[in-house]
Amino acid sequence: MKVDINQELQQIQEKGLFRTLRTMNAASDPETILEGKKILLFSSNNYLGLANDPRLKEKAIEAIQQFGIGSGGSRLTTGNFCLHEQLEQDIAAFKGKEASLIFGSGFLANVGIISSLMESGDVILSDALNHASIIDGCRLSNADTLIYHHVDMNDLEKKLQRTSSYRRKLIVTDGVFSMDGNIAPLPAIVQLAQKYGAMVMVDDAHATGVLGKTGAGTAEYFGLTNQIELLMGTLSKSVGSEGGYVAASRSMIHYLRNKARTFIFQTSLSPGVIAASIEGIRIIHEERERRIQLLENAEFLRTGLKKAGFSLVDGTTPILAVLIGSAQDAVRFSKRLEEEGIFAPAIRPPTVPEGMSRIRLTVMATHRRGQLEYALQTFLKIGKEMNLLSANNLVY
C-alpha cells in the first residue's frame, strides 16, 4: 500500500502536533532576536549563561587558530588532539571518576553507552520518562527492557524481582527529567541496585552545573558519586558548548572506547568546541555564585506562578513545567507569549503524554529580576484571557 505522506501531515496538523523550525538571529541570551524581532528567551538550556561568555569564545578562537576548524577524523584515527585528552581528564576530575569519554552529542553518548554495554541476555530497567536517547539506546542493545513507572520505587523493585536469570542488569534514569524538571530519587535507586546486583547509569544532562556543591550533578547532590557506575552528561547546556560524555571507572572507559559504535565511527568534536568546554567546566567549578543565582531565579518564578494558580510539576531546578492540558491550548498559549515578547514553545505529544501539554520554561542565571517579573505578569494576563485561572487566583 502506498503511504500518503500529505494525509499524515494533515492529521499531525489537526492534532496541533505539527512542528516547524524557528530562526534565531542572535546568541542564546536572556534577550535575543527571533526572526528579526527582539524577544525574551525562556526556553534555552543555557542555564549558566556561558554559551555567549567572552571567555569561552576567546578559548575557542585560540584553539581554531592553533588546530584549525575541524578535527579531520575520528578519535581513533587522526582526530585525537591533546585538547580532547585534557577535556576528558577535566571531566573525570569534575565528576569524581577515574576517567571519561567524549561523544559527539549527548544523544550519541546514551545510544553508544547502552547499546554497547547491554546485549541479549541482559536486562535494562528504565524510567518511563527517560530521554528519547536512552529509549533508543535500549532498543538498539537487544537487551530486554523493563519500563518502571516514573520515579516509582515500588514498581522498580517489583520489576527487579523478576530479573534473577539475567546476566547483567542496568538501571538507567535521568538525573533531572528534561520535561518535568524533577530530580530522580537516586538514594532509593542505588539501594535497590545494590540489593539486586544491578549497575546504575545516570543521565545528568540537566543537572551538571546546576546541582551539587561544585555543580557536578545529582550524584554529588546526593553524595552517591562512588555508588553510581556511569555518569553521563552533555556539554551543550550549563557548560555552554557542545557534545556528550560519560565518566566512569578506567576499565569501563576502556571498554566503551573499544565497543561504542557512536564513538568509534564518529568524527571527533572540533578543537574550538573542545577548548570552549574546558573553559566552561573551569568556570562552573570556580564561580559558584552563578549556580546560586540560577536557583534563586528559578525559585522566584516558580513561587510566583504557583501563587497565581498555575499548575506546575513539583521541583527545584531551572526547568519549570507549566501544565496547560491539550496540545491546542498549549500552542495557543505559546503563541500569545510570543506576541507579548516571550519565547517559550509548547511541549506536546509524543514528547509528553496526551493531556499533559505544557509550557516548558527554563531559567538562566543571567535573567534579570525585571525580566522574570515581566514573564510572571505575562503568564497571568494570558492565563486570564484563556480562562485557565480564576479571578480569585490572580493575586500576585
N, C-alpha and C positions, 0 to 999 in steps of 0.2 A: 504494500500500500504506500502511495506517495504521501510524504509528510507535508502538510500545508503550514509552512513557517509563518506566513502572514496571519493565518487564523489563530495560531498560538500566540502571536504577538498581540493580537486584538484582545484575546482573553486576558493576557497579562495586564494590558492597559485598563480593561474594565474592572479588574480587581484592585486597581490602584497600586500595582506592583511594578510598573514599568520604570526602568532605571535609565538615567541619562548622565552624561559627564558634564561637570561644571568647570569653568576655566578660571583658575586663579592667576592674577596678573602681578602678584607681589608675594613676599615671603609669608610664612605661616606665623604671623604675629597677631596679638590681640585685635589690632585694627589692620585690615588688609584690603586688597582690591579684588573684587569678584566681578569678572566680565565688565571691567571698566568703572565699577561703582564701589566707593568706599563702604566697608561693612565691618561690623564687629564679628570676630570669629569665635564661636563657641562649640567647635566640633573637631578641633585639632588634637592629636595625641602628643603634641609638642609641649608636654606638661611643664617642663622647667624653662621653656623659652630659649633653649640652646640651639635650635635649628637655624637661627639667624644671628647667633652670637659672633661678634667680630673675631674672637679668639679662635673659634673653630674654623672660620673662613680663612684666617691667616695661616693656620696649620695646613689646611687643605691646599692652599696656593703654594706654600713652600714644598709640599710633597709633590705636587704636579710639576713644579719647576725642576725638582731633582729626579723624579722617577717617571714622569710622563703622565698621560691621561689614563690609558687602560693598562691592565696588568699583562695582557698578552697571552694568557694561558691559564690552565687550572693550577691549583696549588701543587699538584704532584708532577707538573712538568716545568713550566717556566714562570708560573705566577706566584711563587712563594717569595715575597720580599721580606727584608728584615722588619719592615713595618707590621706585616701580618703576625710575625712571631712575637713582636713587642706587645701588640694588642692582645694576643692570646695569654701572654704572661700577666698583663694587667687585669684582664677579665678574671682569670683564675684567682689572683690575689684579692680582687674586689669581692668575689663570690665565696671566698674561703675554701676553695677546692685546689687539688693538686695541679690540674691542667684544664685547658678549654680548647674548643674547636670552633672556628668561624665558618658560617654558611652565608650564601648569597642573600638570604632573607629569613625571617622568622618562619615563614611557611615552608621553605625548603629545609630548615632545621628540623621542624617537627616531623615532616614526612620522612626525612632521611634517618633520624634517630629511631623512630618507632618501627619503620619498615625493615631496618637492618638488624635491630636488636631482637625483634619478636618474629616468630615464624610458626609454621604448622606444628601443633603440639603444645603451643604456648597459649596463655590467656591474658587479655588486657581488660582491665576494669576502668571504664571511662565515664566521667561525669556527663550527665545529659546535656549540659550547656557548654561543654568544651568547644574551643575554637574549631572552625572548619578544617584547619590544617592538621589538627590532632585526629579528627574523624577520618580524613583521607589517609593519614599515616597508618591508622588502624586497618583500614580497608586494604591497603597495599601489603600489609605484613603477612597475610594468610593465617594469622593467629585468630583464635576465637575472641570475639569482643563482647563483653557484657556491659551494658549501659546501666549505671545506677542512677536513681532519682537525684535530682540536683541537690548537692550538699547533704544528702540523706544518709547518715552513717549507719542507721539500722538496715537500710536496703543494701548498702555496700557490704556489710558483714554477712547478710543473707546470701549474697552472691559469692563472696569469698568462701563461704562454707561449701560451695559446690565445685571448688577448684583443686581439690586434693590430687587429682590424677594428672594435672598439667606439669610439664617440665619447668617452665619459667613463668612467673606471674609479674605483671606490671600494673600498678595503679597510676593513672595519669590524670592530672587535673590542672586547670588554670589556677594560678595563684590569686589573681584578681580577674573576675569574669568581665569580659570586654563589653558586653551589652547591659549588664546589671550593675557592675561596679562593686559587687560584694566580694568578700575575701573567703577563700576556701578554708575549711576547718582543718588545717594541716596537723595540729596535735592529734586529733582523733584518727586522721588518715594514717599517720605514722604508727600510731599504736596498733591499728588493725593490720597494717602491713607487717609489722614485727610478729604479731600473733599468728599470721597465716603464711609467713615466709614469702612476702612479695616485695619487689622493688617499688620505689616511688619516683615519679617524674613530675616536676612542676614547671608549667609554662608561666614564667614571670614577666611576660612582655609588658604588662600594665602595672607591675609592682616595682620594677627596677627603677631606682631614682626617686621613688615615691614612699616606700615603706622601709622600715628598719632603721637602726641607729645611724648607719652610714649610707642608707639608701640601697642596700644590697638586695632588698626584696622581702618576700613573705617568709622565706626560710629564716632569715636574720630576724625578722619581726617576731617570730615565734621562738627563736632560739633553737632551731632544728637543722641548722646547716649540715651537721655531721650525720644526721639521720636520713637525709634525702640523697638518693644516688645520682639523680640527674636534674640539674638546674638549667633549664633552657630560658632564653630571653631574646630580646631584639635590641638593636642599636638605633632603631628608627623612631623611637618615642622619646622618652626622657633624655636619652643620650644625644639626640638631635641629629643623628646621621642616618645610616642605612646598613642593613644586614641583620643576621641572626647568629646565635652561638649556643653552645652547651658547655657547662662547667661540670666536671666530674672527677673521678679518680684517674690517675695517669693510665692505668690499664684500660679503663673504659674509653678514654680518648683515643688510645692506640687502636682499639677495636673499631670504633666508629670511623677513624681515618682510613681504615682498610676495607670497611664494609658499606658505608653510607653512600649510595649512588648519587645523591644530590650534593655531596661534597666532591666525590671523585671526578665526576664528569661536568662540573660547573666551573666556568671561568671565574677566577678569584675576584674579589671586590677591588675596585680601583684604588690606587695609592692615596688620592685625595680623601676618599671616603674613610679609609682606614686611619689616616692621620687625624681627621676630624673626630673620629670615635675615640681615639686615645685621649685627645684633649677633653672631650665630653665627659669621659669617666673620671678624669682628674678633677674637673670642676665639681662634679657630683660629690666626690669624696671630700673635697676641701670646702665647699660652700654650702654648709648645712642650712643656712638661712633661706635658700631657695626652696628647699623642701618644706620648711616651716611655713613660709608664705603661701605655698601651693595649697597645703592642707587647710590653712586659715581661710583662703579664698573659697575653697570648696565648701567648708562648713558654713560660711556666711550665706552662700547661695542656697545650699540645701535647707538651712533653717528657714530662710525667707520663703521658699517655695512651699515647704510643709505648712508654715504658719498661714499661708494664703489658702490652703486647702487642696493643693495638688497632691496626687498620689505618686510617691517615689519608692523605688526599691531601696530597702534599708542598706546603708553603707557609710563608709568614712573616707572613701577615696575620691579622686577628682572626676570620676565618672558618675554622672547623675542621670539616672534613668527616670524620666518624667513620663509616666504611663498615660496614654491618651485613649487607647482602645482599638478602634477599627483603623485599617490602613488608610482609608479615605480621609478620616478625621485627622490622622497624624500628618498626612501630606498637606492637607488644608492648613493645619496649624503651622507647619514649617514654612509654607508659602507666605502666610501672614507675618511670621517672624522676619522673613527676608524683606518684605515690604516695609517693615519698621526698622530695617538696618541691622538685623542679626542673622547670621548664617549658622543654622543648626538643623541639618537634614533629618527627615523622618526615617526611622528604622522600622522596617516592615518584614512580614514573612517572605522568604523562608529563614531570614536571619533570626527572627524571634517568632514565637508561636502565634497562631491566629488569635485575634482579640487582645494581643499584648503589644501592639504597635506603640511606638513611643518617640519622644524627642530625646535623643541622647546628647546631653550637654556635657562637654568636657571643659575643665577649667585649667588655666595656665597660671604659673607663679607670677607672670608678668601682666596679668589683668589688673587694672587699677580699680579702686573701690567704686569710682563713679561709673565705670563700665559694668560692674556687677550690679549696681543699683539700677541702672537702666535696663539690664536684662530682666531683673525682677519685675519692674514696673510694666515692661512689655508683655511678659507672661501673664500678669494679672489682667491687662487690657484685653488680650486675645482670649484668655480663659473665660472672661465675662461675655465677650462677643459670641463665643461658641457654646455658651451655656454649660461649660464644663465645671464652673464654680458657682455656688450660690452667693448671693449678695452678702449674706452674713459672714462668708469666709473671707471677704476682701478687707482684711484688717491691717495689712502690712503698712 
